[in-house]
Structure formats: C-alpha cells, structure tokens
Amino acid sequence: MEEKILLLTGASRGIGHATVKRFSAEGWRVLTCSRHPFDPRCPWPGGAENHIQIDLADAAATKGAIEVIRGKLPRGKLHALVNNAGISPKTEDGGRLNTLETDLRTWGHVFNVNFFASIVLARGLQDELAAARGAVVNVTSIAGSRVHPFAGAAYATSKAALAALTREMAHDFGPMGVRVNAIAPGEVETSILSPGTEKIVAGLPLRRLGQPEEVASVIFFLCSADSSYVTGTEIEVNAGQHV
Ligand SMILES: NC(=O)c1ccc[n+]([C@@H]2O[C@H](COP(=O)([O-])OP(=O)(O)OC[C@H]3O[C@@H](n4cnc5c(N)ncnc54)[C@H](OP(=O)(O)O)[C@@H]3O)[C@@H](O)[C@H]2O)c1
C-alpha cells in the first residue's frame, strides 16, 4: 500500500494537533507547518524531519517553502492539503475588533495567514496534488457567515473569503481530479476561544463545546475515499449553532 502524505498548517496545537494524531493513527505521513520549531513532546512518528517552520503571514516565505515541501515528497505526490492555521486577533482587553477599529495592518496580517497562505500552498503544489488525485480542506468558521460576539471583522471576512475560495478552487482543481472542500467549526475547545463562550454553548442544540478530535474526524472524512464524490462544499461542525 502506498504511503499517503498530508501537508497540514497550524499543527502545533488545537484542531491541527488532533488532526496530525488522527492521520498518523490511520497510517498517513504528516508534514506539519507552524511558526514554532517541532516540539519533541508531540506524540507522532518522524515529527522533526516532517516539520517545516514557517510564518504563513510572510507571503514570500510561504512561496519559498514550496520547494522545501516538494523535497519531502519522494514520489512527487501530495494526497491532502489541510489549510488549518488561523489567527483571530482581539483588542488589548480581549474584546472584539470590529470594522471601525481594525487597522489595515492587522487586517492584512490576518488575511495573509487565514486566506492567502491557503491559495499560495495549493497553487504551488497543484502538480503534486493532481498526481495523487488529492484533496484540499480549508478550515473556515461559523464567523464567516454571521456576526459572532467574539470573532473580529478581519477574522470573519477572511473566513468568508476562504469559503468563497473553496468554491472557486473546487471549480478550477476539479478537472485535475483534486477535490476542494471546507469545514466550518463553531465553538471548539482550543486556545482560540474567548472567555464567555460558555454562554454561546448554553444555547447550542447539543449544549456542549466541540472537541478538536471531532473536527479532525470530519477533516479525515473529506481527505478519504469515503468522500470521493464530494467537492466544493462547506461542512458545519458546530453542534447546530447555525440552525
Ligand atoms: N477553536 C474554534 O472554536 C474554532 C472555531 C472556528 C474556526 N476555527 C479555525 O480552526 C483553525 C484552528 O484553530 P484552533 O482553534 O485549533 O487554533 P489554535 O489552537 O490557536 O492553533 C492555531 C495554529 O495555527 C498556527 N499558526 C498561527 N499563526 C501562524 C502563522 N503565522 N504561521 C504558521 N502557523 C501559524 C499555530 O502554530 P504556531 O503558533 O506554532 O505558529 C497553531 O498551530 C483556525 O483556522 C481557526 O480559525 C477554530
């Protein structure tokens, strides 16, 4: 059986961490990207040599990383790309950064990480994705489709743009045999959450926070043969928060 390879951004904690563990357990090799060096405490095999330390806010560095990533694909095939890294800046006292207060530098920074890095990586690795008839999963957010009490305007608009990018990419990558989908988490227990989230959770149909592993399962489904006829869609993973 051919070893499958995943490139995952934002692997060092939260949803990304759970995603590496899930794919590793399923026998995949996972190439990870984040700003920090590989942490030797991470419980998956080959972690250090499969890690690419990169700041995805730096578009030139992201483009430059394409060659490094290619060098780690022995048969020139990439079976999945998961664009998971994301940032959600707040005001100094932890509040929501709205359209009136967000300075353009912050807005640009958020878009580089949450949006542009996704298309730079997918476009740069299109031949390798096509060779594997691979899958791309973009991690969006419920904040991309409605105003959220804690997620800022730059974050929300970057996620709305990423959802639109998913549709455009599904159209353009489909003829190469590459599927492109998104998942939109709601309130998942990671460091990105703000104090007060428990009030939102109390009103959810399922009345609980999500766990990173529950999101990783949906990402895995979208990268597996079980979803072979699914492309251009965005799956809500949010306990019914959107109803
Ligand atoms: N948790 C939720 O409730 C929730 C809800 C909706 C959507 N989401 C989305 O789900 C994704 C994962 O969120 P999470 O909650 O797991 O977040 P998290 O715990 O804050 O983890 C974010 C990850 O992104 C990486 N990252 C941040 N900035 C980066 C940069 N400039 N370059 C490279 N890597 C960078 C971080 O690694 P380093 O610090 O090492 O760089 C980290 O691994 C994000 O796209 C987020 O918007 C989460």
The ligand as a Tripos MOL2 file, in Angstrom:
@<TRIPOS>MOLECULE
LIG
   48    52     1     0     0
SMALL
NO_CHARGES

@<TRIPOS>ATOM
      1 N1        -11.4350   26.5690   18.0370 N.am      1 LIG1
      2 C1        -12.5470   27.0100   17.4830 C.2       1 LIG1
      3 O1        -13.5810   27.0940   18.1550 O.2       1 LIG1
      4 C2        -12.5930   27.3980   16.0330 C.ar      1 LIG1
      5 C3        -13.8190   27.8230   15.5040 C.ar      1 LIG1
      6 C4        -13.9040   28.1660   14.1690 C.ar      1 LIG1
      7 C5        -12.7770   28.0710   13.3690 C.ar      1 LIG1
      8 N2        -11.6010   27.6630   13.8850 N.ar      1 LIG1
      9 C6        -10.4570   27.5960   12.9750 C.3       1 LIG1
     10 O2         -9.7800   26.3730   13.1400 O.3       1 LIG1
     11 C7         -8.4010   26.5510   12.8450 C.3       1 LIG1
     12 C8         -7.5810   26.0200   14.0150 C.3       1 LIG1
     13 O3         -7.9730   26.7350   15.1520 O.3       1 LIG1
     14 P1         -7.5410   26.3280   16.6310 P.3       1 LIG1
     15 O4         -8.6660   26.7050   17.4950 O.co2     1 LIG1
     16 O5         -7.0010   24.9500   16.6690 O.co2     1 LIG1
     17 O6         -6.3920   27.4260   16.8420 O.3       1 LIG1
     18 P2         -5.1110   27.4640   17.7720 P.3       1 LIG1
     19 O7         -5.2240   26.4780   18.8850 O.co2     1 LIG1
     20 O8         -4.8880   28.8930   18.0960 O.co2     1 LIG1
     21 O9         -3.9630   26.9660   16.7570 O.3       1 LIG1
     22 C9         -3.6220   27.7490   15.6490 C.3       1 LIG1
     23 C10        -2.4960   27.0630   14.8850 C.3       1 LIG1
     24 O10        -2.1210   27.9260   13.7990 O.3       1 LIG1
     25 C11        -0.7040   28.1130   13.8160 C.3       1 LIG1
     26 N3         -0.3830   29.4440   13.3340 N.ar      1 LIG1
     27 C12        -0.8830   30.6330   13.7880 C.ar      1 LIG1
     28 N4         -0.3250   31.6470   13.1160 N.ar      1 LIG1
     29 C13         0.5370   31.1050   12.2160 C.ar      1 LIG1
     30 C14         1.4240   31.6480   11.2520 C.ar      1 LIG1
     31 N5          1.5590   32.9680   11.0870 N.pl3     1 LIG1
     32 N6          2.1640   30.7970   10.5110 N.ar      1 LIG1
     33 C15         2.0690   29.4690   10.7020 C.ar      1 LIG1
     34 N7          1.2540   28.8900   11.5950 N.ar      1 LIG1
     35 C16         0.5030   29.7060   12.3460 C.ar      1 LIG1
     36 C17        -0.3130   27.9210   15.2900 C.3       1 LIG1
     37 O11         1.0240   27.4580   15.4160 O.3       1 LIG1
     38 P3          2.2410   28.4120   15.8520 P.3       1 LIG1
     39 O12         1.7670   29.2610   16.9920 O.co2     1 LIG1
     40 O13         3.3580   27.4840   16.1870 O.co2     1 LIG1
     41 O14         2.5540   29.2020   14.6340 O.co2     1 LIG1
     42 C18        -1.2700   26.8140   15.7260 C.3       1 LIG1
     43 O15        -0.7480   25.5520   15.3930 O.3       1 LIG1
     44 C19        -8.1990   28.0530   12.6050 C.3       1 LIG1
     45 O16        -8.2070   28.3150   11.2220 O.3       1 LIG1
     46 C20        -9.4120   28.6780   13.2590 C.3       1 LIG1
     47 O17        -9.7550   29.9080   12.6770 O.3       1 LIG1
     48 C21       -11.4700   27.3310   15.2060 C.ar      1 LIG1
@<TRIPOS>BOND
     1     1     2 1
     2     2     3 2
     3     2     4 1
     4     4     5 ar
     5     4    48 ar
     6     5     6 ar
     7     6     7 ar
     8     7     8 ar
     9     8     9 1
    10     8    48 ar
    11     9    10 1
    12     9    46 1
    13    10    11 1
    14    11    12 1
    15    11    44 1
    16    12    13 1
    17    13    14 1
    18    14    15 2
    19    14    16 1
    20    14    17 1
    21    17    18 1
    22    18    19 2
    23    18    20 1
    24    18    21 1
    25    21    22 1
    26    22    23 1
    27    23    24 1
    28    23    42 1
    29    24    25 1
    30    25    26 1
    31    25    36 1
    32    26    27 ar
    33    26    35 ar
    34    27    28 ar
    35    28    29 ar
    36    29    30 ar
    37    29    35 ar
    38    30    31 1
    39    30    32 ar
    40    32    33 ar
    41    33    34 ar
    42    34    35 ar
    43    36    37 1
    44    36    42 1
    45    37    38 1
    46    38    39 2
    47    38    40 1
    48    38    41 1
    49    42    43 1
    50    44    45 1
    51    44    46 1
    52    46    47 1
@<TRIPOS>SUBSTRUCTURE
     1 LIG1         1 GROUP 0 **** ****
